[in-house]
Amino acid sequence: MLKLNASFSKKVPVAGQEFSSQSYHASVETELPDGLTPEQLQDRIHQTFLLVRTSVESELRNGAAQPVAPNPAQFPAQTPTAIPKASGKQVKYLMDLAISQKMDVQTLNARASQCFGIADINQLNRKQASDLIDMLNGKEAHRRAA
């Protein structure tokens, strides 16, 4: 006995939401009898896949699969332009780099203040911390502070 698994996925843009899509998927598993010729096997595979694809397309055409509006309580409010604060690992790495370069904390904070206008490295965001790491590693930071 052979098992045949056919599936079909389709992504459809969500109206009114840029860079968003809704994904639709269907799959079916069936058993095929032993002893099929290669042509019969190919035909069964084709028919099964066609059935799955047609089913998804039909559901989309008939509007049965309307996207559900997300519940606002499900997702915490986020400001899309906010860059997260530097991670603890980034701050620790900055300290380790400074120590390896015989730089004290005041000098490191002065460099951060000069480049990003902040009082100390704990106020850096992730992008700024990444740029400062690049500078301390001797790489020219191609990105400017946000």
N, C-alpha and C positions, 0 to 999 in steps of 0.2 A: 504494500500500500504506500502511495506517495502522498505527501502533504503539499498543498499549494497555498501560498499566502500571497494575496494581492492587496495592494493599498494604493491610495491616491490622496494627495494633499493639494490644497490650493489656498493661496493667500489673496485676499481681496482688500483693497484700500478702504479705510474707514472714512466715510464722507465727513468733511469738516475737520478732520484731524490730520495735520501734516505729519508725515513719517510714521503713520500708524497703519496697521493692517490687522485683519481678522483671519485666522487660519481655520480651515475646514479640512477634516480628515475622515476617511472611511477605510476600513480594511476588512477583509474576509479571509477566513481560512477554511479550506475544504480538503477532503481526501479524494484522491484519484485512484482508480483501480490499477493494479499491476497489469503489464502486458500491453500498454498503449504504444502505438507506433510513434516515432518522433513527430510525424505530421499531426496525429491525433493529440499528442501532448501539447504541441505548439498551439493548436486550435483551442484546446481547453484553457490554456493560459491566456490567450487572446480574449476569449469570451468572458472569462472571470474578471480580467482587468477592465474590459469594456463595461461590464456591469457596474463595477465599483466607481469608475470615472463618471459614467452616465448618472449614477445615483447622486453623486456629489453635485454635479452640474445641474441636475433637475431640482435638487433642494435649493440651490442658490437662485435659479431662475424663478421658482415659485415663491420665493420670499419666505420660505419656512424657516430659514436660518438667519433671522434678523439679529444683528449684534445687540447684546444686552448692555445697557448703559451701566458703567461701573458705579458701585455704591461708594460715595465719597468717604464714608466712614472706614472703608477698607484700606484706603491709602492715606498716609499722613500727608499733611500739606507740606509742600516743598517749594522753595523759590528756585526756579530753574537756573537763575544766574548766580546763585550762591555757590562759591567754591568751598568745599569742606576744609576745616582746619588741618594743619599738618598732622600726620599720624605720629604716634609716640615713637615708632621706629625711625621716621624721618628725623625727628628732633634728636634722638639718641645718635643716629648716624652723623648728624651735623656736629654734635659734641665730640664724637670719636674722631672725625676728620680734623676738627680744630685742635684737639690734643695731639694728634699725629703730626700736625704742622706747628707744634709748639705755640699755639694761640690760646690765650686765656678766654674765659667766658665774656669778659667785658669787650675784648677786641672782636669776638664773634658777634656779639650784640650790636656793636658799633657798625660792623660791616652790614648786618641786616638792616639797621636803621638807615644807613647811607643808601642802600639799594632799594629798600621797600618802604621807608618811612615809618617803621614800627619800633617799639621800645625794646623788645627782646624776641628771641627766636620762637618762644612759645606762642607768639601772636601771628606767626606766619600761616598762610593757607598752604594747601598742598602744592600748588603750582609754584608759589614763591619758594617754598622749601626745596623743591626740585631744582629750581634755577640756582639757588644758593649752593646746593650740593654740586651742581655742574661747575659753578665758579670756583669752589674750593678744590675740586678735582682738576682744575686747570682747563676745563672745557669752556669755550665761549658760550654763554647762554643765549641761544637764538630767540628765546621767548622773553619778552619784557614783562615786568610785573603787572598784575591786573589791578 
